[in-house]
Amino acid sequence: MPGAITKIAVRTNERVLNTLIHHNPTDGTQAKFSMEFTLAIIALERQAGLGEFTADTLNRPDVRDMMGKINYSAYPDSGNDYTNVTTLIDITLSDGRTLSGRADHARGSTKAPMSFDDVAKKFWQCATYAGHPQKWSEALLRDVSGLDHLPATEKIVNSLISMGL
């Protein structure tokens, strides 16, 4: 589907626009504050984790091409039902269709909580990116998944301490 995208228009409030200030980032750190990069990598890879926010990814021709299709701006007036992070998006496809969406809460917030499986996937990606041993990550995830049934948190705390966390 990424090849079918001809244009993406995304609108947020002025405050968010002033936070995501890098419209043409030059490194991975700037990419973390770039709506254009984040949307481009999501369109291409269906995810935007720590491993994607690198100079190598940022400089891929397909990423730069997709970034060029993104128009990021602030909406002029907030609707009465907008939140402080309401985001509007319109994706125009090569066949002329436009897919539109709206998000009023950040994923993972109390208003849009993530499932345990989503949190576990994010943990796994972060642990892998940080270079933690797979065996340690699996054990910690298993222990956390059974947290409600643990008589004490000592095992989890000791696992974290042993990794220097």
C-alpha positions in Angstrom: 0.0 0.0 0.0 2.8 2.6 0.6 3.3 2.8 -3.2 -0.3 3.8 -3.6 0.1 6.9 -1.3 0.4 10.1 -3.3 -0.2 12.6 -0.4 -0.6 12.7 3.3 -2.1 15.8 5.0 -1.8 15.8 8.7 -3.0 18.6 11.0 -2.5 19.1 14.7 -2.8 22.1 17.0 -0.1 24.8 17.0 1.4 23.5 20.3 2.1 20.1 18.8 3.4 21.6 15.6 5.8 23.7 17.6 7.0 20.5 19.4 7.6 18.4 16.3 9.9 21.1 14.8 12.1 19.1 12.5 10.4 19.0 9.1 13.6 17.9 7.3 15.6 16.0 10.0 19.2 15.3 9.5 19.8 12.7 12.2 18.0 10.2 14.3 17.5 12.6 17.2 15.9 15.2 15.0 13.8 12.4 13.5 12.2 11.8 16.9 10.8 15.4 16.6 9.6 15.1 13.1 6.0 14.3 12.2 7.1 13.9 8.5 9.6 11.2 9.4 7.4 9.4 11.8 4.5 9.2 9.4 6.8 8.2 6.6 8.3 5.3 8.5 4.9 4.1 9.8 3.6 4.2 6.2 6.5 2.1 5.0 7.3 -0.2 7.9 4.0 -0.2 9.9 5.9 0.7 13.0 8.1 3.5 14.5 10.2 2.1 17.3 13.7 3.1 18.5 15.3 1.0 15.8 13.7 3.1 13.1 15.0 6.4 14.4 18.5 6.2 12.9 20.4 8.2 10.3 20.5 5.1 8.1 16.7 4.8 8.1 16.2 8.5 7.8 18.4 8.7 4.7 16.8 5.7 2.8 15.5 7.0 -0.5 12.0 5.4 0.1 11.8 7.2 3.4 12.8 10.6 1.9 10.4 10.1 -0.9 7.5 9.4 1.5 8.5 12.4 3.6 8.1 14.5 0.6 4.5 13.5 0.2 3.6 14.7 3.7 2.1 18.1 4.4 2.1 18.9 8.1 0.3 21.9 9.4 -1.7 23.3 12.3 -5.5 23.4 12.0 -6.8 27.0 12.2 -9.4 26.4 14.9 -10.0 23.7 17.4 -13.4 22.1 17.4 -15.3 22.0 20.7 -14.7 18.3 20.9 -10.9 18.4 20.3 -8.4 17.4 22.9 -4.9 18.9 23.5 -3.5 16.3 21.0 -6.3 15.9 18.4 -4.7 15.0 15.1 -6.4 14.9 11.8 -5.1 12.9 8.8 -6.0 12.5 5.1 -4.2 10.0 3.0 -4.7 10.4 -0.7 -4.2 7.3 -2.8 -3.2 6.9 -6.5 -6.7 5.7 -7.4 -8.2 9.0 -6.1 -9.6 7.7 -2.8 -8.9 9.6 0.4 -8.6 7.8 3.7 -9.3 10.1 6.6 -8.8 9.6 10.3 -8.7 11.4 13.6 -7.0 10.6 16.9 -8.0 12.4 20.1 -5.7 10.7 22.5 -2.1 9.4 22.4 -1.8 5.6 22.2 -0.8 4.4 25.6 -2.5 7.2 27.5 -5.2 6.5 30.0 -7.8 7.4 27.4 -6.3 5.1 24.8 -4.6 2.4 26.8 -2.4 -0.3 25.2 -3.1 -4.0 25.7 -0.6 -6.1 27.6 0.4 -7.7 24.3 1.1 -4.2 22.8 3.1 -3.2 25.8 5.0 -6.5 25.7 5.8 -5.9 22.0 7.1 -2.4 22.7 9.2 -3.7 25.7 10.6 -6.5 23.4 11.6 -3.9 20.7 13.2 -1.6 23.3 15.1 -4.4 25.0 16.4 -5.8 21.7 17.4 -2.3 20.6 19.3 -1.8 23.9 21.1 -5.1 23.4 19.6 -7.0 26.4 20.0 -10.7 26.2 16.9 -12.5 24.8 16.8 -14.9 27.8 16.7 -12.0 30.3 14.0 -10.2 28.3 11.9 -13.3 28.1 12.2 -14.1 31.8 11.4 -10.5 32.8 8.4 -10.4 30.5 7.1 -13.7 31.8 7.5 -12.5 35.4 5.8 -9.2 34.7 2.9 -11.0 32.9 2.3 -12.9 36.1 2.7 -9.9 38.4 -0.8 -10.2 39.8 0.0 -13.7 41.1 3.5 -13.1 42.5 3.8 -13.2 46.3 6.5 -10.5 46.1 8.3 -8.4 43.5 11.8 -9.5 44.7 12.3 -11.8 41.7 11.6 -8.9 39.2 13.6 -6.4 41.2 16.6 -8.8 41.3 16.4 -9.4 37.6 16.5 -5.6 37.0 19.4 -5.2 39.4 21.4 -8.0 37.7 21.1 -6.1 34.4 22.3 -2.9 36.0 19.0 -1.2 35.7 
